[in-house]
Amino acid sequence: MPKKRSGGGLSPTQQAAKFLGVSVLAGAVLAGIALPAVGALGLAAKGSVESFDELPANMKTPPLSQRTTILDADGGQIATVYSRDRTVVPLKDISPYLQKAIVAIEDSRFYQHGAVDLKGVLRALNKNAQTGGVSEGASTLTQQYVKNVFIEEAGDDPTKVAQATQQTIGRKIRELKYAIQVEEELGKKKILENYLNITFFGQQAYGVEAAAQRYFSKSAKDLSLEQAALLAGIVQSPSRYDPVNDEAEATKRRNTVLQRMAAVGDISRAQAADAMKAPLGLKVKKPKNGCITAVKGAGFFCDYVREVFLTDPVFGKTKERRAKIWNQGGLTIRTTMDPQSQNAAQRSIKDHVYKSDDVATAASIVQPGTGKILAMGQSRPYGFKKNETQINLSVDQSMGGGMGYQPGSTFKPIVAAAALEDGMPANKTYSSPYQMAYPSPVSVCDGKRWVNDPNNPAKLQNENSSEVGPYDMREATAKSVNTYYVQMISDIGICPVTTMAKKMGVVRADGDKMPQVPSIALGTQEMSPLTMANAYATFASRGMHCTPVAIESVSRRVGDKTTSLEVPKSTCSRAMSENTADTINTLLKGVVEDGTGKKAGLGSRPSAGKTGTTDERYAAWFVGYTPNMAGAVWVGDPAHKRKMVNITIGGRSYGKVFGGEVPGPIWGDMMSGALEGKPVEDFNTVHIPDSKPRDRGDGDGDGGRDDGGNGDNDGFIGGLVGGNNGGGGDEPTPSFSIPEGFIRGQSNGGGNGNGGRFG
């Protein structure tokens, strides 16, 4: 800040400012501004001085926006994102040729004058008077730097950018005052460094480091004479002198810079002549910005990280503050993504589902006990072309996903956990008929009761007509018997189930509240794969639920300083007792070993999981886990239009798609790759006493079939759309009609629960 002299008079800077305000600002200094005659502006000298004095003493210098780098858990680069591609470097890391070139062509007296070059002003006035127009300006490098600061502060707001660049006396006055301040506070070397880092060089490159990488694929410190001259020449008009689009014009401009460098003695005439003969030698790197450039198929994970940053208050109290930090960039974000797991997920997806298929698949892997998201992928790549999408099929709508998908019978273990916590024994037996009306009444959370319509009762049935109870919990879970689980939820009530779901982080993908209806036992509420993977991680961690996290650490570089930012932490809490979790683990091991999930088995590595198939086969799932990883795989039509009947997926034809058949093998291959080399851990299991013995055929969990094949015996409202009969017989035909209003439709075609009334 300018200081007064001891006698109370004005400092030299202030005297200069007054002088400039009267004799220059009112006229001479306007050289270079395309305005009519100064007199026509009606700006009095006195007004200029007062305007100058009223400006704030200190210029606000915003942090320069830079690129942000997103890394995986091992430090490998996933993607770079930026509003402006810039990497700030110190002057020592900028080629001396470039330093001299920019001074020679933009402000050759930079080291001789102060903030304003009066000789330059007079020269410009004289030349402009001779030509009758504005053929030469008089802005110094310092003034240009200040103007660029104004532009940087404006960001991407077109109105603010226009204000920062408007050709007015007011802006010029402000620019001059701050130029004087900058000269006093920074000195010539720092001003040059700042200028070279803030200036736009075209082709989305801001600052010399980004420009050197863009045009020559090298660092700014390694630029040759002719390369430095080319970049220095671009600054005056990045579009006109763009070497990528107009090589001839760029060459002429480069040679002008070389001639000027020779004229001021920076290089010899011979050096200039030799450099002028050299080709441009471009080695252009295309701009790589955004999650579309992510490696390892991690575009959607990258996008999820961005959504976390923009929505989590830990990065700023308001969305505007968070967006500003994100756009300024300069961040290094280390994420939780495990490259081995991510590669395994994408490899398995690519092997089983083609991006051009009528249906898609999405998969997520979560680490139990920490909530770390290890992998996230899908068959339709991140992009804007055919068979590509920007919708993250793995996550909730609020985080860039869709409306979600009914998880079918993968929701049943949550019902079982609620029942066990409520005191139900693990060998509880229900009659489990093939077909039945929903039991009524059923208690709900608000003290009311759900009541089935006595005149037109809602009904359900099992997948296969051979599935007739009684069944105990172990066998009903292995075979995914719908009537068993509806009898269970009718026994304990709906409130314990929705409460348990909440404790496990299970919410609807669209953010709506989960309704209090008994059909939720059959997975009628739309969920995302990440939600289901994270929920099953609760079983794997013996009942401890940890909220999902994607970010390990964030550092932020502003100028020469790098600081660490606080990041969201996983919050872990007990959702159920260890004994309940161990019982679920025991039940779900049976699904993989002897039930509907046999095709998802991991060989000698212990695993557990559950299949799911929804109404009319619009979606199929496998959600499973080991003690150290939990993963969910969904397959279906995101638009909820294509039923998975008589369909080709991944080059294979299927008459009907089941959770154990398509998602199961995807999950098995994905988890095998992700777990390769990892410790083999076993579950804590419990002894579940057998219920009364009963002859059930081979008991392989597929309705008495021995082919290990398709049926996983679940489905929306208990398999109203049937599957194969036990033993490969004909599909059963329901002998009843669905009551009107039984399914409340959604915009994506998903059902939202069964009919009935509350009383």
Secondary structure as GFF3:
##gff-version 3
##sequence-region A 1 759
A	DSSP	alpha_helix	12	19	.	.	.	ID=ss1
A	DSSP	pi_helix	20	24	.	.	.	ID=ss2
A	DSSP	three_ten_helix	28	30	.	.	.	ID=ss3
A	DSSP	three_ten_helix	38	41	.	.	.	ID=ss4
A	DSSP	alpha_helix	45	54	.	.	.	ID=ss5
A	DSSP	beta_strand	68	71	.	.	.	ID=ss6
A	DSSP	beta_strand	77	81	.	.	.	ID=ss7
A	DSSP	three_ten_helix	91	93	.	.	.	ID=ss8
A	DSSP	alpha_helix	96	106	.	.	.	ID=ss9
A	DSSP	alpha_helix	118	131	.	.	.	ID=ss10
A	DSSP	alpha_helix	141	154	.	.	.	ID=ss11
A	DSSP	alpha_helix	158	165	.	.	.	ID=ss12
A	DSSP	alpha_helix	169	186	.	.	.	ID=ss13
A	DSSP	alpha_helix	188	198	.	.	.	ID=ss14
A	DSSP	alpha_helix	208	216	.	.	.	ID=ss15
A	DSSP	three_ten_helix	220	222	.	.	.	ID=ss16
A	DSSP	alpha_helix	225	234	.	.	.	ID=ss17
A	DSSP	alpha_helix	247	263	.	.	.	ID=ss18
A	DSSP	alpha_helix	269	277	.	.	.	ID=ss19
A	DSSP	three_ten_helix	291	293	.	.	.	ID=ss20
A	DSSP	alpha_helix	299	311	.	.	.	ID=ss21
A	DSSP	three_ten_helix	313	315	.	.	.	ID=ss22
A	DSSP	alpha_helix	319	328	.	.	.	ID=ss23
A	DSSP	beta_strand	331	335	.	.	.	ID=ss24
A	DSSP	alpha_helix	339	352	.	.	.	ID=ss25
A	DSSP	beta_strand	360	366	.	.	.	ID=ss26
A	DSSP	beta_strand	373	378	.	.	.	ID=ss27
A	DSSP	three_ten_helix	397	399	.	.	.	ID=ss28
A	DSSP	three_ten_helix	408	411	.	.	.	ID=ss29
A	DSSP	alpha_helix	412	421	.	.	.	ID=ss30
A	DSSP	beta_strand	429	430	.	.	.	ID=ss31
A	DSSP	beta_strand	435	437	.	.	.	ID=ss32
A	DSSP	beta_strand	442	443	.	.	.	ID=ss33
A	DSSP	beta_strand	449	451	.	.	.	ID=ss34
A	DSSP	beta_strand	459	461	.	.	.	ID=ss35
A	DSSP	beta_strand	471	472	.	.	.	ID=ss36
A	DSSP	alpha_helix	473	479	.	.	.	ID=ss37
A	DSSP	alpha_helix	482	492	.	.	.	ID=ss38
A	DSSP	alpha_helix	495	503	.	.	.	ID=ss39
A	DSSP	three_ten_helix	518	522	.	.	.	ID=ss40
A	DSSP	alpha_helix	529	540	.	.	.	ID=ss41
A	DSSP	beta_strand	544	546	.	.	.	ID=ss42
A	DSSP	beta_strand	551	558	.	.	.	ID=ss43
A	DSSP	beta_strand	561	565	.	.	.	ID=ss44
A	DSSP	beta_strand	572	574	.	.	.	ID=ss45
A	DSSP	alpha_helix	578	594	.	.	.	ID=ss46
A	DSSP	three_ten_helix	598	600	.	.	.	ID=ss47
A	DSSP	beta_strand	608	613	.	.	.	ID=ss48
A	DSSP	three_ten_helix	615	617	.	.	.	ID=ss49
A	DSSP	beta_strand	619	626	.	.	.	ID=ss50
A	DSSP	beta_strand	629	636	.	.	.	ID=ss51
A	DSSP	beta_strand	645	649	.	.	.	ID=ss52
A	DSSP	beta_strand	652	656	.	.	.	ID=ss53
A	DSSP	alpha_helix	663	675	.	.	.	ID=ss54
A	DSSP	three_ten_helix	716	718	.	.	.	ID=ss55
A	DSSP	three_ten_helix	726	728	.	.	.	ID=ss56
A	DSSP	beta_strand	757	758	.	.	.	ID=ss57
###
